[in-house]
Amino acid sequence: MSSGEIDTLVLGIGNILWADEGFGVRCIEELNAGWEFPTPVRLMDGGTQGMFLLPWISNVSRLLIFDAIDFGLAPGELRVIRDDDVPQYMGAKKVSMHQTGFQEVLASARMLTGRPEQLALIGVQPERLDDFGGSLREGTRERIPAALEEACAVLQEWGIELRKRAVPLDIVELTGPGELDMTSYELGRPA
């Protein structure tokens, strides 16, 4: 692996416009704001891109995913799923359109390249999804720090050295238009 090559992808998937469906994207924002990673690791907001993520996923050894998944648990419960069990949860009880596409992306990547070799999914049981324009529910938002702890543990287990930033980055600088920052987004929403 060359020094500039990405070996590990940390991916947040979901849609921030549909309440708890934005959990994965919000986790990536927070992880990037608070932690530094070596060059072979890339953090990515995968949104609802589905098959457009195939070139990224099929070329990494390790893939860590954040997402809202209907496990049939109490709202806000977290689960960490590993390796061959990940695809079944990415397509089990679908809570959004991107999940079927993402299950297909994983299958296609493995068929094409046999990669990624290691998978981990950090999923939260959503409280509410059918609120177009709504933000994360409080119980889901409160689970982000625990999800990040789980992610750091998985990455360290995979041999990745991560460092907490001395001063967290301003999330607005990372994600594009300031209107999509969670605080700005919530303040701008009509009653």
Kinemage of the C-alpha trace (Angstrom):
@kinemage 1
@onewidth
@group {chain A} dominant
@subgroup {mainchain}
@vectorlist {calphas} color= white
{ca met a 1} P 0.000 0.000 0.000
{ca ser a 2} L 1.423 3.383 -0.956
{ca ser a 3} L 1.402 6.193 1.600
{ca gly a 4} L -1.488 7.995 -0.115
{ca glu a 5} L -3.698 4.930 -0.572
{ca ile a 6} L -6.838 4.544 1.528
{ca asp a 7} L -6.997 1.254 3.403
{ca thr a 8} L -9.880 1.946 5.793
{ca leu a 9} L -13.129 3.767 5.063
{ca val a 10} L -15.368 5.085 7.831
{ca leu a 11} L -18.724 5.811 6.268
{ca gly a 12} L -21.827 7.558 7.550
{ca ile a 13} L -24.911 6.793 5.510
{ca gly a 14} L -28.374 8.258 5.723
{ca asn a 15} L -30.397 11.364 4.989
{ca ile a 16} L -30.250 14.288 7.430
{ca leu a 17} L -33.589 15.560 6.103
{ca trp a 18} L -35.499 12.596 7.591
{ca ala a 19} L -35.079 12.853 11.380
{ca asp a 20} L -33.137 9.896 12.847
{ca glu a 21} L -32.214 8.721 9.345
{ca gly a 22} L -29.388 11.301 9.577
{ca phe a 23} L -27.646 9.474 12.442
{ca gly a 24} L -24.822 8.040 10.304
{ca val a 25} L -23.973 11.371 8.709
{ca arg a 26} L -24.042 13.194 12.049
{ca cys a 27} L -21.696 10.567 13.536
{ca ile a 28} L -19.157 11.121 10.747
{ca glu a 29} L -19.294 14.877 11.308
{ca glu a 30} L -18.613 14.452 15.024
{ca leu a 31} L -15.891 11.853 14.513
{ca asn a 32} L -14.080 14.084 12.037
{ca ala a 33} L -14.472 17.128 14.285
{ca gly a 34} L -13.007 15.387 17.315
{ca trp a 35} L -10.381 12.962 16.013
{ca glu a 36} L -7.364 12.861 13.703
{ca phe a 37} L -6.589 9.798 11.619
{ca pro a 38} L -3.569 8.585 9.649
{ca thr a 39} L -3.526 8.914 5.854
{ca pro a 40} L -4.765 5.382 5.058
{ca val a 41} L -8.083 6.195 6.791
{ca arg a 42} L -10.811 8.212 5.098
{ca leu a 43} L -13.999 9.479 6.711
{ca met a 44} L -16.884 9.985 4.299
{ca asp a 45} L -20.440 11.271 4.334
{ca gly a 46} L -22.004 8.626 2.098
{ca gly a 47} L -25.475 10.158 2.333
{ca thr a 48} L -27.820 8.128 0.138
{ca gln a 49} L -25.375 7.566 -2.712
{ca gly a 50} L -25.877 3.803 -2.940
{ca met a 51} L -24.025 2.305 -5.915
{ca phe a 52} L -21.967 5.470 -6.377
{ca leu a 53} L -20.030 4.316 -3.296
{ca leu a 54} L -18.894 1.098 -5.027
{ca pro a 55} L -15.483 2.431 -6.194
{ca trp a 56} L -14.647 3.444 -2.630
{ca ile a 57} L -15.922 0.324 -0.902
{ca ser a 58} L -14.458 -2.186 -3.344
{ca asn a 59} L -10.951 -0.797 -2.852
{ca val a 60} L -10.573 -0.775 0.930
{ca ser a 61} L -9.571 -3.567 3.295
{ca arg a 62} L -11.727 -2.362 6.169
{ca leu a 63} L -15.112 -0.617 6.237
{ca leu a 64} L -16.808 0.862 9.293
{ca ile a 65} L -20.395 2.085 8.798
{ca phe a 66} L -22.647 4.314 10.920
{ca asp a 67} L -26.379 4.057 10.169
{ca ala a 68} L -29.907 4.051 11.588
{ca ile a 69} L -31.155 0.454 11.472
{ca asp a 70} L -34.465 -1.005 12.589
{ca phe a 71} L -33.266 -3.836 14.813
{ca gly a 72} L -36.678 -4.050 16.497
{ca leu a 73} L -35.189 -2.683 19.738
{ca ala a 74} L -36.072 0.238 21.980
{ca pro a 75} L -35.363 3.631 20.348
{ca gly a 76} L -31.789 4.772 20.818
{ca glu a 77} L -30.278 1.331 21.414
{ca leu a 78} L -26.921 0.787 19.711
{ca arg a 79} L -25.641 -2.395 18.142
{ca val a 80} L -22.234 -3.235 16.722
{ca ile a 81} L -22.445 -5.858 13.980
{ca arg a 82} L -19.360 -7.464 12.467
{ca asp a 83} L -18.156 -8.963 9.207
{ca asp a 84} L -20.523 -11.430 7.484
{ca asp a 85} L -23.470 -10.357 9.660
{ca val a 86} L -23.361 -6.754 8.368
{ca pro a 87} L -25.106 -7.292 5.004
{ca gln a 88} L -28.150 -8.940 6.578
{ca tyr a 89} L -28.763 -5.856 8.739
{ca met a 90} L -28.217 -3.449 5.867
{ca gly a 91} L -31.231 -4.997 4.191
{ca ala a 92} L -33.311 -6.421 7.024
{ca lys a 93} L -36.172 -4.153 8.075
{ca lys a 94} L -35.618 -1.255 5.752
{ca val a 95} L -36.013 2.184 7.223
{ca ser a 96} L -34.817 4.043 4.152
{ca met a 97} L -34.289 3.639 0.425
{ca his a 98} L -30.486 3.647 0.659
{ca gln a 99} L -30.314 0.395 2.635
{ca thr a 100} L -31.268 -1.929 -0.197
{ca gly a 101} L -28.794 -0.134 -2.436
{ca phe a 102} L -26.094 -0.388 0.190
{ca gln a 103} L -26.605 -4.111 0.666
{ca glu a 104} L -26.134 -4.447 -3.094
{ca val a 105} L -23.006 -2.275 -2.953
{ca leu a 106} L -21.434 -4.588 -0.378
{ca ala a 107} L -22.314 -7.688 -2.398
{ca ser a 108} L -20.996 -6.113 -5.606
{ca ala a 109} L -17.740 -5.028 -3.969
{ca arg a 110} L -17.100 -8.477 -2.605
{ca met a 111} L -17.941 -10.076 -5.934
{ca leu a 112} L -15.619 -7.729 -7.855
{ca thr a 113} L -12.617 -7.518 -5.546
{ca gly a 114} L -13.271 -9.654 -2.470
{ca arg a 115} L -13.139 -6.464 -0.439
{ca pro a 116} L -13.631 -5.147 2.131
{ca glu a 117} L -12.199 -8.009 4.159
{ca gln a 118} L -13.337 -6.577 7.494
{ca leu a 119} L -16.685 -4.914 8.141
{ca ala a 120} L -18.275 -3.280 11.148
{ca leu a 121} L -21.659 -1.590 11.417
{ca ile a 122} L -22.562 0.700 14.290
{ca gly a 123} L -26.316 1.048 14.135
{ca val a 124} L -28.834 2.899 16.247
{ca gln a 125} L -32.480 1.981 16.583
{ca pro a 126} L -34.276 5.082 15.255
{ca glu a 127} L -37.112 6.709 17.158
{ca arg a 128} L -38.650 8.570 14.237
{ca leu a 129} L -37.978 8.695 10.509
{ca asp a 130} L -41.169 10.053 8.953
{ca asp a 131} L -40.493 13.691 9.807
{ca phe a 132} L -39.310 15.350 6.604
{ca gly a 133} L -37.181 18.312 7.563
{ca gly a 134} L -36.853 17.092 11.143
{ca ser a 135} L -33.581 16.630 12.941
{ca leu a 136} L -32.371 13.774 15.122
{ca arg a 137} L -34.580 13.012 18.081
{ca glu a 138} L -32.973 13.721 21.440
{ca gly a 139} L -32.587 10.038 22.351
{ca thr a 140} L -30.842 9.310 19.062
{ca arg a 141} L -28.602 12.371 19.324
{ca glu a 142} L -27.570 11.328 22.833
{ca arg a 143} L -26.228 8.039 21.411
{ca ile a 144} L -23.658 9.715 19.146
{ca pro a 145} L -20.884 9.806 21.819
{ca ala a 146} L -21.391 6.092 22.564
{ca ala a 147} L -21.344 5.310 18.833
{ca leu a 148} L -18.058 7.207 18.498
{ca glu a 149} L -16.564 5.267 21.421
{ca glu a 150} L -17.542 2.027 19.699
{ca ala a 151} L -16.020 3.263 16.440
{ca cys a 152} L -12.743 4.208 18.102
{ca ala a 153} L -12.584 0.769 19.746
{ca val a 154} L -13.158 -0.987 16.393
{ca leu a 155} L -10.540 1.164 14.647
{ca gln a 156} L -7.976 0.572 17.394
{ca glu a 157} L -8.700 -3.158 17.208
{ca trp a 158} L -7.914 -2.907 13.489
{ca gly a 159} L -4.534 -1.378 14.392
{ca ile a 160} L -5.383 2.205 13.490
{ca glu a 161} L -3.814 4.923 15.593
{ca leu a 162} L -6.194 7.786 16.212
{ca arg a 163} L -5.631 10.971 18.150
{ca lys a 164} L -8.167 13.167 19.853
{ca arg a 165} L -7.902 16.701 18.498
{ca ala a 166} L -6.652 19.253 21.042
{ca val a 167} L -9.296 21.639 19.699
{ca pro a 168} L -12.296 20.113 17.897
{ca leu a 169} L -12.941 21.371 14.378
{ca asp a 170} L -15.945 23.535 13.671
{ca ile a 171} L -18.349 21.075 12.015
{ca val a 172} L -19.774 23.761 9.718
{ca glu a 173} L -16.371 24.024 8.020
{ca leu a 174} L -16.439 20.315 7.231
{ca thr a 175} L -19.820 19.649 5.729
{ca gly a 176} L -20.515 22.385 3.251
{ca pro a 177} L -23.324 24.894 3.597
{ca gly a 178} L -23.695 26.150 7.147
{ca glu a 179} L -27.439 25.639 6.899
{ca leu a 180} L -26.864 21.880 7.194
{ca asp a 181} L -25.021 22.157 10.509
{ca met a 182} L -27.350 20.500 13.024
{ca thr a 183} L -27.797 23.606 15.196
{ca ser a 184} L -28.419 25.920 12.234
{ca tyr a 185} L -30.707 23.365 10.637
{ca glu a 186} L -32.836 23.023 13.748
{ca leu a 187} L -33.038 26.764 14.382
{ca gly a 188} L -34.153 27.414 10.812
{ca arg a 189} L -36.981 24.889 10.859
{ca pro a 190} L -40.468 26.356 11.042
{ca ala a 191} L -42.621 25.372 14.029
